[in-house]
Amino acid sequence: MPILTGRDHCLRNPAHALRTYGAGVFLSALLKQKTSLLQVLSEHFSAHGFPMPGELGRAYRLAALLERRMAWFYAALAERFAFEPEAAALFQELSEEEEEHGRLMQLCRYTVMLNPSIHFVPRLHDADVKALLRRLRCLRSEIHTLSLDQALRLTEELECSEINIIFDKLLLQAMGAATEPFADALQRAGDHATSVPVRIDRLRQQVAA
């Protein structure tokens, strides 16, 4: 999956970048060739104050944390099944996609603005969120005991879990000029809840052949 939040977006869409992020961010993205758009935005808002502080800002940081934990889990599965190249490739691909989802949540944190559609604000101390984090910690500790079939069933379960629901809801209510190009690209890549089971079925067929 390409890094949708990379600086190349500014090069491909200069009018959108200038209108949405301003000339300062746009020029920094052009001049700092090894810096991502997300890093440029982070530096800019660190100097000028975050546009979305408080509970809502923390909600997007929480979503980014959940996506990163998923990425770590899949990366660990890729290592666990390195002897199965097709499986390792799928888990590595999923890890990279979850990393990108985390970056997208951080991008939303810098660009989302309060409006009447903002109503979903998950919190770290919510019981279901704490349960998700505990679940991911437990799964990481049990990876070395998992069979490939168990790992694939867990993957299907996680992709239909509250983690994906949180991501989808936060992304939906952040839709706007700043995030629309990235949201469209992610949707074209396919929703994980529907695309991952298809990819898993394909892998099972390859392994069985």
C-alpha positions as CSV (number, residue, x, y, z in Angstrom):
1,M,0.0,0.0,0.0
2,P,1.5,3.4,-0.9
3,I,2.0,5.9,1.9
4,L,-1.1,8.1,1.2
5,T,0.0,10.6,3.8
6,G,3.4,11.1,2.3
7,R,4.7,14.4,0.8
8,D,4.0,13.3,-2.7
9,H,0.4,14.2,-2.2
10,C,1.4,17.9,-2.2
11,L,3.4,17.4,-5.4
12,R,0.4,15.7,-7.1
13,N,-2.2,18.0,-5.8
14,P,-0.6,21.5,-5.3
15,A,-3.9,23.4,-5.4
16,H,-5.6,21.2,-2.8
17,A,-2.5,21.3,-0.6
18,L,-2.2,25.1,-0.7
19,R,-5.9,25.6,-0.1
20,T,-6.1,23.1,2.8
21,Y,-2.8,23.3,4.6
22,G,-1.6,26.8,3.7
23,A,1.5,28.0,1.9
24,G,3.8,27.4,4.9
25,V,3.0,23.7,5.2
26,F,3.0,23.3,1.4
27,L,6.5,24.9,1.0
28,S,7.9,22.8,3.9
29,A,6.6,19.6,2.3
30,L,8.3,20.6,-1.0
31,L,11.6,21.6,0.6
32,K,11.9,18.8,3.1
33,Q,12.3,15.9,0.7
34,K,12.7,13.2,3.4
35,T,9.9,14.5,5.6
36,S,6.3,13.2,5.3
37,L,3.3,15.5,5.1
38,L,2.3,14.2,8.5
39,Q,5.7,15.2,10.0
40,V,5.4,18.7,8.4
41,L,1.9,19.2,9.8
42,S,3.1,18.0,13.2
43,E,6.0,20.5,13.3
44,H,3.7,23.3,12.1
45,F,1.0,22.7,14.7
46,S,3.6,22.2,17.4
47,A,4.7,25.7,16.8
48,H,1.2,27.2,16.3
49,G,-1.0,25.1,18.6
50,F,-3.2,22.1,17.8
51,P,-6.5,22.9,16.0
52,M,-8.1,19.9,17.7
53,P,-7.1,19.7,21.4
54,G,-9.0,18.1,24.3
55,E,-11.1,15.0,24.2
56,L,-11.6,14.9,20.4
57,G,-7.8,15.3,19.8
58,R,-7.2,12.5,22.2
59,A,-9.8,10.3,20.5
60,Y,-7.8,10.5,17.2
61,R,-4.6,9.8,19.1
62,L,-6.3,6.8,20.7
63,A,-7.4,5.5,17.3
64,A,-3.9,5.9,16.0
65,L,-2.6,3.9,19.0
66,L,-5.0,1.1,18.3
67,E,-4.0,0.9,14.7
68,R,-0.3,0.8,15.6
69,R,-1.0,-2.0,18.1
70,M,-2.7,-3.9,15.3
71,A,0.3,-3.2,13.0
72,W,2.7,-4.6,15.6
73,F,0.6,-7.7,16.0
74,Y,0.6,-8.4,12.3
75,A,4.3,-7.7,12.0
76,A,4.9,-10.2,14.8
77,L,2.7,-12.7,12.9
78,A,4.8,-12.1,9.8
79,E,7.9,-13.1,11.8
80,R,6.2,-16.0,13.4
81,F,5.3,-17.5,10.0
82,A,8.4,-16.5,8.0
83,F,8.6,-20.2,6.9
84,E,5.3,-19.7,5.1
85,P,6.2,-17.0,2.5
86,E,2.6,-16.4,1.4
87,A,1.4,-16.0,4.9
88,A,4.3,-13.8,6.0
89,A,3.7,-11.6,3.0
90,L,0.0,-11.2,3.9
91,F,0.7,-10.4,7.5
92,Q,3.4,-7.9,6.5
93,E,1.0,-6.2,4.1
94,L,-1.6,-5.9,6.8
95,S,0.9,-4.5,9.2
96,E,1.8,-1.8,6.7
97,E,-1.8,-1.0,6.0
98,E,-2.5,-0.6,9.8
99,E,0.5,1.7,10.1
100,E,-1.0,3.8,7.4
101,H,-4.4,3.8,9.1
102,G,-2.6,5.1,12.2
103,R,-1.0,7.9,10.2
104,L,-4.3,8.8,8.7
105,M,-5.8,9.1,12.2
106,Q,-3.0,11.5,13.2
107,L,-3.6,13.5,10.0
108,C,-7.3,13.8,11.0
109,R,-6.1,15.1,14.4
110,Y,-4.4,18.0,12.6
111,T,-7.1,18.7,10.1
112,V,-10.6,17.8,11.5
113,M,-12.7,20.8,12.6
114,L,-15.6,20.9,15.0
115,N,-19.0,20.6,13.3
116,P,-22.4,19.2,14.1
117,S,-21.4,15.8,12.8
118,I,-18.8,15.3,15.5
119,H,-20.4,13.1,18.1
120,F,-18.3,10.0,18.4
121,V,-15.5,10.5,20.9
122,P,-13.9,7.2,22.2
123,R,-11.8,7.5,25.4
124,L,-8.9,5.5,26.8
125,H,-10.8,4.8,30.0
126,D,-13.9,3.4,28.2
127,A,-14.5,-0.2,29.2
128,D,-14.5,-1.5,25.6
129,V,-11.4,0.4,24.7
130,K,-9.5,-1.0,27.7
131,A,-10.7,-4.5,26.8
132,L,-9.4,-4.1,23.3
133,L,-5.9,-3.0,24.5
134,R,-5.8,-5.9,27.0
135,R,-6.8,-8.3,24.2
136,L,-4.1,-7.1,21.9
137,R,-1.5,-7.4,24.7
138,C,-2.6,-11.0,25.4
139,L,-2.5,-11.9,21.7
140,R,1.0,-10.5,21.3
141,S,2.2,-12.7,24.2
142,E,0.6,-15.8,22.7
143,I,1.9,-15.4,19.1
144,H,4.6,-18.1,19.4
145,T,1.9,-20.7,20.2
146,L,-0.5,-19.9,17.4
147,S,-1.0,-22.2,14.4
148,L,-1.4,-20.5,11.0
149,D,-5.2,-21.4,11.0
150,Q,-5.6,-19.8,14.5
151,A,-3.7,-16.7,13.4
152,L,-5.9,-16.3,10.3
153,R,-9.1,-16.8,12.4
154,L,-7.8,-14.2,14.9
155,T,-7.1,-11.8,12.0
156,E,-10.7,-12.2,10.7
157,E,-12.0,-11.6,14.2
158,L,-9.9,-8.5,14.8
159,E,-10.8,-6.9,11.4
160,C,-14.5,-7.2,12.4
161,S,-13.9,-5.9,15.9
162,E,-14.5,-2.6,17.6
163,I,-11.0,-1.4,16.5
164,N,-12.2,-1.2,12.9
165,I,-15.5,0.4,13.9
166,I,-13.7,3.1,15.8
167,F,-11.4,3.8,12.8
168,D,-14.3,3.9,10.4
169,K,-16.5,6.2,12.6
170,L,-13.7,8.7,13.3
171,L,-12.7,8.8,9.6
172,L,-16.3,9.3,8.6
173,Q,-16.9,12.3,10.9
174,A,-13.5,13.8,9.8
175,M,-14.4,13.8,6.2
176,G,-13.7,17.2,4.6
177,A,-11.4,19.0,2.3
178,A,-8.3,18.0,4.3
179,T,-8.9,14.3,4.5
180,E,-11.1,13.5,1.5
181,P,-8.2,12.5,-0.9
182,F,-6.9,10.0,1.7
183,A,-10.2,8.6,2.6
184,D,-11.1,8.0,-1.0
185,A,-7.8,6.2,-1.6
186,L,-8.4,4.0,1.5
187,Q,-11.9,3.2,0.4
188,R,-10.7,2.3,-3.1
189,A,-8.1,-0.1,-1.5
190,G,-11.1,-1.9,0.1
191,D,-12.6,-1.9,3.6
192,H,-10.6,-4.3,5.8
193,A,-13.8,-5.9,7.2
194,T,-14.7,-7.2,3.8
195,S,-11.4,-7.3,1.9
196,V,-9.3,-9.1,4.5
197,P,-11.5,-12.3,4.6
198,V,-11.2,-12.5,0.8
199,R,-7.4,-12.3,1.0
200,I,-7.4,-14.9,3.8
201,D,-9.5,-17.3,1.7
202,R,-7.1,-16.8,-1.1
203,L,-4.1,-17.6,1.2
204,R,-5.8,-20.7,2.5
205,Q,-6.3,-22.0,-1.0
206,Q,-2.6,-21.4,-1.8
207,V,-1.4,-23.1,1.3
208,A,-3.7,-26.1,0.7
209,A,-2.7,-26.5,-3.0
